[in-house]
């Protein structure tokens, strides 16, 4: 077909080529996917036709009848067209199968969604009650649960009804999950744990299916424990959704959970434990008798609890003989068990970084500072002017804390930047037993200490800076609470003006319900009280001018001073001036 004599190519219609064939004007034909080519008998002209029919059953008989040679495949056009039409469908179907396979792994299949085998952590914990410290009251509450799981027949014969559900309530990091595992470990029963958020998916009905699957597994392995962490993810009050009815998937999941807890009787040795730090958001139906019968508070540990927790975690690290964990326990008031475990681990990292053979007391104290204040920012460049401002500011805080009755004494003063924005800090750590109440003079002492930084800048530098912004905010909040919450002022007397709703763990909304006139009186009182305390603080600092000057200079020289040196500077100044 590649005749070198061809000089001309004409594009014609398919019907024209068939006519040329019938008129014996064609010597050969070539058929391709989309065209047909014919060479005239002179060999000089090529006729080309496009858009040929997909299949013409009369073409081949016509060519053979005229004894015309031909090549190519009749019907190739229709195949290519079919492929071009079906290929996008095949690609789309392949993508759909891939997505369906991925979704089925997480949901147990598209149509049979809800299998939760991979979401449920099934184990037999080896955690015992001795491994859970600092929550003795909570442990006492769950002891009978262990006894029921070990010897259910004792209670069944007596007709006793053991609580079906037990809700562990407490701040984050206090050991709620660890306590639940200890219950299973002591009872030596299977422990099925799942997060509340693991029930929720975009498909309505998946969560309910997972709840059924969870309870079926627990019943098959009874006696056993089901533990649902962060149950508020599915157990929020159904009235909170307003007129729209809330989230359908969450509500269906909650309804199924309620039904499952009602579904097994007191003779079924399956206990449901759940944990949350927001019990006030839970639906009332979840907390009624017969479901979560009891609520056990797992609170932050006191001094004895902190000491016990520190001893547990200290077993896993190498401590120096000089380490005193009692000091660490006293200086970590308000920290949860997870925070204390982190302090031990952080101190080990600090000791390792310094190539020490064991953890020293200084490493533990540095870890405490990191927990309260944040990491040191030694590479943050601070100008000499700012260093001087910070030195006098922190000296004011430190001196006022040492001189004021009811204030927490100083542990350390530093002008090394720490955390996100602090250019310096005065660390106040308690050195006595835990305190749960504060008297009026202690609150005012706290206000005085907060105002002392700004007062020191004004007295010794003649100008104030923005560094006291947070101090003023906290001081204002303390006085406002004294008026509106604690009844410690004449402006409102014993009236409680601020009510906190849903405030189990310090959260929730505060509602203020009082007249504009009283609000104006409160504003005037807060302003007057702050001014009075500020003048008192300035007078006190002025009387100790030499001590402030010396303290600030030492800070500028060495950047960090301990509380003992602050006390020594004040003592020397008093002796020199006969105070």
C-alpha positions in Angstrom: 0.0 0.0 0.0 2.9 2.3 0.4 3.1 3.0 -3.5 5.8 5.6 -4.2 3.9 6.7 -7.3 1.0 8.2 -5.3 0.9 11.9 -6.0 -2.5 12.9 -4.7 -4.7 12.2 -1.7 -8.4 13.0 -1.9 -10.8 13.0 1.2 -14.1 11.6 0.1 -17.2 10.0 1.6 -17.4 6.3 2.4 -20.3 6.0 -0.1 -18.0 7.4 -2.8 -15.4 4.7 -2.1 -18.0 2.0 -2.4 -19.1 3.5 -5.7 -15.5 3.6 -7.0 -15.2 -0.1 -6.0 -18.4 -1.0 -8.0 -17.1 1.0 -11.0 -13.8 -1.0 -11.0 -11.8 2.1 -10.4 -10.0 0.7 -7.2 -7.0 -1.6 -7.1 -6.6 -2.1 -3.3 -8.2 -1.2 0.0 -6.9 -0.7 3.5 -9.2 -0.6 6.5 -8.1 1.0 9.8 -9.9 1.7 13.1 -11.5 4.9 11.9 -10.8 5.2 8.2 -10.8 3.4 4.9 -8.2 4.0 2.1 -8.6 3.1 -1.5 -5.9 3.3 -4.3 -7.1 3.9 -7.8 -5.9 1.6 -10.6 -3.4 4.1 -11.9 -1.7 4.0 -8.5 -1.4 7.7 -8.4 -4.5 8.7 -6.3 -5.4 7.7 -2.7 -9.0 8.1 -1.6 -9.5 8.4 2.1 -12.9 8.3 4.0 -13.4 8.9 7.7 -16.3 8.3 10.0 -16.9 4.9 8.5 -19.7 2.7 9.9 -18.7 0.5 12.8 -19.6 -2.6 10.7 -20.6 -3.0 7.1 -21.4 -6.7 6.2 -21.7 -5.9 2.4 -18.2 -4.4 2.1 -16.1 -7.6 2.1 -18.3 -9.5 -0.4 -18.1 -6.5 -2.7 -14.3 -6.5 -2.5 -14.0 -10.2 -3.2 -16.5 -10.0 -6.1 -14.4 -7.3 -7.8 -11.1 -9.2 -7.0 -9.8 -6.3 -5.1 -7.0 -6.9 -2.5 -7.7 -5.6 1.0 -6.1 -5.6 4.4 -7.1 -4.5 8.0 -9.8 -5.9 10.4 -13.4 -5.4 9.8 -15.2 -4.6 13.0 -12.1 -3.0 14.7 -13.9 0.3 14.8 -16.8 -1.0 16.9 -14.4 -2.6 19.4 -12.5 0.6 19.9 -15.7 2.5 20.3 -16.9 0.0 22.9 -13.6 0.3 24.7 -13.7 4.1 24.7 -17.3 4.0 26.1 -16.7 1.3 28.7 -13.2 2.4 30.0 -14.5 5.3 32.1 -17.1 3.0 33.6 -14.5 0.4 34.5 -12.3 3.1 36.0 -15.1 4.5 38.1 -16.1 1.0 39.3 -12.5 0.3 40.3 -12.3 3.5 42.4 -15.6 2.7 44.0 -14.4 -0.8 45.0 -11.2 0.7 46.4 -13.1 3.2 48.6 -15.6 0.5 49.6 -12.8 -1.8 50.7 -11.2 1.0 52.8 -14.5 1.8 54.4 -15.3 -1.8 55.1 -12.1 -2.2 57.1 -13.1 0.5 59.5 -16.9 -0.3 59.6 -17.1 -4.0 59.0 -18.6 -3.5 55.5 -20.8 -1.0 53.8 -24.1 -2.9 54.3 -23.1 -4.7 57.4 -21.4 -1.6 59.0 -20.8 -1.5 62.6 -18.5 -4.3 63.5 -16.2 -3.0 66.2 -13.7 -5.7 66.6 -10.8 -3.4 65.7 -12.2 -0.6 67.8 -12.5 -2.6 70.9 -9.3 -3.3 72.9 -9.8 -6.7 74.5 -7.3 -7.7 77.2 -6.7 -9.2 80.6 -4.9 -6.4 82.4 -2.2 -7.2 84.9 -2.7 -3.9 86.7 -3.5 -4.2 90.4 -4.8 -1.8 93.1 -1.2 -1.4 94.4 -0.3 0.2 91.1 -3.0 2.8 91.5 -2.0 5.4 94.1 -3.4 8.8 95.2 -7.1 7.8 94.8 -7.7 5.7 97.9 -11.3 6.8 98.3 -12.1 5.8 94.8 -10.4 2.4 95.2 -12.5 1.8 98.3 -15.7 2.4 96.2 -14.9 -0.2 93.6 -13.7 -3.0 95.9 -17.1 -4.6 96.0 -17.2 -4.6 92.2 -14.2 -6.8 92.2 -15.7 -9.2 94.8 -18.9 -9.5 92.7 -17.0 -10.4 89.5 -14.9 -13.0 91.4 -17.8 -14.6 93.3 -21.1 -13.6 91.5 -22.9 -16.6 92.9 -22.7 -15.2 96.5 -24.7 -12.2 95.6 -27.1 -14.0 93.2 -28.1 -16.5 95.9 -28.9 -13.6 98.3 -30.9 -11.8 95.7 -28.6 -8.7 95.9 -28.5 -6.4 92.9 -25.0 -5.2 92.1 -24.7 -1.9 90.3 -24.7 -2.4 86.5 -22.7 0.7 85.8 -20.2 2.8 87.6 -19.2 6.2 86.4 -15.6 7.4 87.1 -15.6 11.2 87.3 -12.6 13.4 87.6 -10.2 15.8 85.9 -7.9 14.6 83.1 -4.9 12.6 84.1 -6.1 11.5 87.5 -6.0 7.8 86.7 -9.6 6.9 85.8 -8.6 4.4 83.0 -5.9 2.9 85.2 -8.4 2.4 88.0 -10.8 0.6 85.6 -8.0 -1.7 84.5 -7.1 -2.4 88.1 -10.6 -3.5 88.8 -10.4 -6.0 85.9 -6.9 -7.0 86.9 -7.9 -7.7 90.5 -11.0 -9.7 89.4 -8.9 -11.4 86.6 -11.7 -11.0 84.0 -11.7 -9.8 80.4 -11.5 -6.1 79.9 -13.2 -4.5 76.9 -12.3 -0.9 76.5 -13.4 1.6 73.8 -13.5 5.3 73.4 -16.8 7.1 73.3 -15.9 8.8 70.0 -15.2 5.4 68.5 -18.9 4.8 68.2 -19.7 7.8 66.1 -19.5 7.7 62.3 -21.0 9.7 59.4 -23.5 6.8 58.7 -26.5 6.8 61.0 -26.9 3.5 62.7 -23.2 2.5 62.8 -22.8 3.6 66.4 -25.8 1.6 67.6 -24.5 -1.5 65.8 -21.1 -1.1 67.5 -22.8 -0.8 70.9 -24.7 -4.1 70.3 -21.4 -5.8 69.1 -19.6 -4.6 72.2 -22.2 -5.9 74.6 -22.4 -9.2 72.8 -18.7 -9.8 73.1 -18.8 -8.9 76.8 -21.7 -11.3 77.5 -20.0 -14.2 75.6 -16.9 -13.7 77.9 -18.8 -13.0 81.1 -17.8 -12.3 83.8 -16.2 -9.3 82.2 -15.9 -5.5 82.3 -16.8 -3.0 79.6 -15.0 0.3 79.9 -16.1 3.3 77.8 -13.7 6.2 78.0 -14.9 9.8 77.4 -18.5 8.6 77.5 -19.7 12.3 77.1 -18.9 11.9 73.4 -22.1 9.7 73.0 -23.9 10.4 76.3 -24.6 14.1 76.1 -28.0 15.3 77.2 -30.6 14.9 74.4 -32.3 18.2 75.3 -29.2 20.1 74.4 -29.9 19.8 70.7 -32.8 22.2 71.0 -35.8 22.1 68.6 -33.9 20.4 65.9 -33.5 17.3 68.0 -29.7 17.2 68.1 -27.5 14.7 66.3 -29.4 11.7 65.1 -26.4 9.3 65.1 -25.4 10.3 68.6 -28.9 9.9 69.9 -29.4 6.5 68.3 -26.1 5.4 69.8 -27.1 6.6 73.3 -30.5 4.9 73.0 -28.9 1.6 72.1 -26.5 2.0 75.0 -29.5 2.6 77.4 -31.3 -0.4 75.9 -28.2 -2.7 76.3 -27.7 -1.7 79.9 -31.4 -2.6 80.6 -31.0 -5.8 78.6 -29.0 -7.8 81.1 -30.2 -8.6 84.5 -28.5 -8.5 87.9 -27.5 -12.2 87.4 -25.3 -11.3 84.4 -21.8 -10.7 85.7 -21.0 -7.8 83.3 -20.0 -4.4 84.8 -20.0 -1.3 82.7 -17.4 1.3 83.8 -17.3 4.7 82.1 -15.1 7.8 82.5 -15.7 11.4 81.9 -14.5 14.8 83.1 -17.8 16.4 82.1 -20.6 14.6 84.1 -22.9 17.7 84.0 -23.3 17.2 80.2 -24.6 13.6 80.5 -28.2 12.7 79.8 -30.4 12.1 82.8 -31.5 8.7 81.6 -27.9 7.5 81.6 -27.5 8.4 85.3 -30.7 7.0 86.7 -30.8 4.0 89.0 -30.3 0.7 87.2 -27.8 2.1 84.7 -24.9 4.1 86.1 -26.0 3.7 89.7 -22.9 5.2 91.2 -20.5 8.1 90.5 -17.0 7.7 91.9 -14.9 10.9 92.1 -11.3 10.3 91.0 -9.9 13.7 92.1 -6.4 15.2 92.0 -4.3 13.7 94.8 -3.5 15.4 98.1 0.0 15.5 99.6 0.0 11.8 100.7 -1.4 10.7 97.4 1.2 12.7 95.4 4.0 11.1 97.5 2.6 7.6 96.9 2.3 8.3 93.2 5.9 9.6 93.0 7.2 6.5 94.8 5.4 4.3 92.3 6.9 6.0 89.3 10.3 6.4 90.9 10.7 2.6 91.0 11.3 2.7 87.2 14.2 5.3 87.4 17.5 5.6 89.1 17.3 8.2 91.9 20.3 9.7 93.8 20.4 8.9 97.5 20.0 12.6 98.3 16.6 12.9 96.5 13.8 13.8 98.9 10.4 12.9 97.2 8.6 14.6 100.1 9.8 18.0 99.0 8.7 17.2 95.5 5.2 16.1 96.8 4.9 19.4 98.7 5.8 21.5 95.7 3.4 19.9 93.3 0.1 20.8 94.8 -2.7 20.8 92.2 -1.0 18.4 89.8 -2.6 15.2 88.7 -1.1 11.7 88.6 -0.2 12.0 84.9 1.6 15.3 85.6 3.6 13.7 88.4 4.6 10.8 86.1 5.7 13.3 83.6 7.9 15.1 86.2 9.7 11.9 87.0 10.3 11.2 83.3 11.3 14.8 82.6 13.8 14.7 85.4 15.3 11.4 84.0 15.7 13.1 80.6 17.4 16.1 82.2 19.8 13.9 84.1 20.6 11.9 80.9 21.2 15.1 78.9 23.7 16.2 81.6 25.4 12.7 81.4 24.6 12.0 85.1 24.6 8.5 86.6 21.4 9.2 88.6 18.6 11.7 89.0 19.4 14.4 91.5 17.1 16.7 93.4 18.0 19.6 91.1 16.7 17.6 88.1 13.4 17.1 89.9 13.0 20.7 90.8 13.8 21.8 87.3 11.1 19.4 86.0 8.6 20.9 88.4 9.4 24.4 87.1 8.9 23.1 83.5 5.5 21.8 84.6 4.4 25.0 86.2 6.1 27.7 84.1 7.3 26.1 80.9 10.6 25.5 79.2 13.5 27.9 79.5 14.1 30.1 76.4 17.8 30.8 76.9 18.3 31.6 73.2 15.6 34.3 73.3 17.3 37.6 72.9 16.2 40.2 75.5 17.5 43.7 75.5 19.4 45.2 78.5 16.5 47.6 79.1 13.9 44.8 79.2 16.1 42.7 81.5 16.3 45.7 83.9 12.5 46.1 83.8 11.9 42.4 84.4 14.5 42.3 87.3 12.8 45.1 89.2 9.3 43.7 88.3 10.1 40.2 89.7 12.0 41.7 92.7 8.8 43.5 93.6 6.7 40.3 93.4 9.3 38.4 95.5 9.7 41.0 98.3 6.0 41.5 98.7 5.4 37.8 98.9 7.9 37.4 101.7 6.6 40.4 103.7 2.9 39.8 103.3 1.1 37.6 105.8 -1.0 34.9 104.0 1.0 35.0 100.8 2.7 31.9 99.4 6.5 32.3 100.0 9.0 32.5 97.2 10.8 29.4 95.9 12.8 31.0 93.0 13.0 34.2 91.1 14.3 34.3 87.5 14.7 36.7 84.6 15.2 33.9 82.1 12.4 33.8 79.6 10.1 30.7 79.9 7.1 29.3 78.2 5.3 31.2 75.5 5.7 34.8 76.6 7.1 35.1 80.1 10.3 37.2 80.2 10.7 36.3 83.9 8.8 34.7 86.8 8.6 34.4 90.5 7.9 30.8 91.5 5.6 30.3 94.5 5.4 26.7 95.6 3.6 25.7 98.9 5.8 24.1 101.5 3.1 22.9 103.8 0.0 20.7 103.7 -2.6 21.1 101.0 -5.0 24.0 101.4 -8.6 23.9 100.3 -9.9 27.2 101.7 -8.6 30.7 101.6 -9.4 33.5 104.1 -10.0 37.1 103.1 -6.6 38.3 104.2 -5.0 35.6 102.0 -6.9 36.7 99.0 -5.9 40.3 99.6 -2.3 39.2 100.1 -2.4 37.5 96.7 -3.7 40.8 95.2 -0.8 42.7 96.8 1.8 40.3 95.4 0.3 40.7 91.9 0.3 44.5 92.1 3.9 44.6 93.4 5.5 44.0 90.0 3.9 47.1 88.4 4.6 49.1 91.6 8.3 48.3 91.5 8.5 49.5 87.9 6.9 52.8 88.8 9.0 53.4 91.9 12.4 52.4 90.7 12.2 53.0 87.0 9.8 56.0 86.9 7.7 54.4 84.2 5.5 51.4 83.8 5.4 48.7 81.1 3.0 46.2 79.6 4.5 43.4 81.7 1.9 43.7 84.4 -1.1 43.1 82.1 -1.8 39.5 83.3 -1.1 40.5 87.0 -3.8 43.2 86.8 -6.3 40.9 85.2 -5.8 38.3 87.9 -6.0 40.9 90.7 -9.2 42.3 89.3 -10.7 38.8 89.1 -9.9 38.0 92.7 -11.6 41.2 94.0 -14.6 40.6 91.8 -15.0 37.1 93.1 -14.7 38.4 96.7 -17.7 40.6 96.0 -19.9 38.5 93.8 -19.1 34.9 95.0 -17.6 34.9 98.5 -19.6 37.7 100.1 -16.5 39.4 101.4 -17.5 43.1 100.8 -20.0 45.6 102.0 -21.1 46.6 98.5 -23.1 43.4 98.0 -23.1 41.9 101.5 -24.0 38.2 101.5 -25.6 38.3 98.1 -24.2 35.9 95.5 -24.2 37.8 92.3 -22.5 35.3 90.0 -23.8 31.7 89.5 -21.8 29.1 87.6 -23.8 26.6 85.6 -22.4 23.2 84.8 -19.2 23.8 86.7 -18.1 20.4 88.0 -14.5 20.8 87.0 -14.2 24.6 86.8 -15.9 25.0 83.4 -19.3 26.2 82.4 -21.0 29.5 82.0 -21.2 32.3 84.6 -24.4 34.2 84.8 -24.5 37.6 86.4 -28.0 38.7 87.6 -28.0 42.1 89.2 -29.0 45.7 88.4 -27.0 48.2 86.4 -26.9 50.4 89.6 -25.3 47.6 91.6 -22.9 46.8 88.7 -21.8 50.4 88.8 -21.2 50.2 92.5 -19.2 47.0 92.0 -17.0 48.7 89.4 -16.4 51.6 91.8 -15.5 49.3 94.7 -13.1 47.2 92.6 -11.4 50.3 91.4 -11.1 51.8 94.9 -9.9 48.6 96.4 -7.2 48.2 93.7 -6.1 51.7 94.2 -5.9 51.3 98.0 -3.9 48.1 97.7 -1.6 49.6 95.1 -0.8 52.6 97.3 -0.1 50.2 100.2 2.2 48.1 98.1 4.1 51.1 96.8 4.6 52.4 100.4 5.9 48.9 101.4 8.3 48.7 98.5 9.6 52.2 99.1 10.4 51.3 102.7 12.5 48.4 101.4 14.2 50.3 98.6 17.7 49.0 99.3 16.5 45.4 99.4 14.8 45.8 96.0 17.9 47.5 94.5 20.2 44.7 95.7 17.8 41.9 94.6 17.4 43.4 91.1 21.2 43.8 90.8 21.8 40.1 91.8 19.2 39.0 89.2 20.9 41.1 86.5 24.2 39.4 87.4 23.2 35.8 87.8 19.6 35.7 86.3 18.3 33.2 88.9 18.1 33.4 92.7 16.6 31.0 95.2 14.0 31.8 97.7 16.5 31.4 100.5 18.6 34.3 99.1 15.5 36.5 98.9 15.0 35.9 102.6 18.6 36.6 103.4 18.6 39.9 101.5 15.5 41.1 103.3 16.9 40.0 106.7 20.2 41.9 106.1 18.3 45.0 105.1 16.1 44.9 108.2 19.2 44.5 110.4 21.0 47.4 108.7 18.0 49.7 109.0 16.7 48.6 112.4 13.3 47.4 111.0 
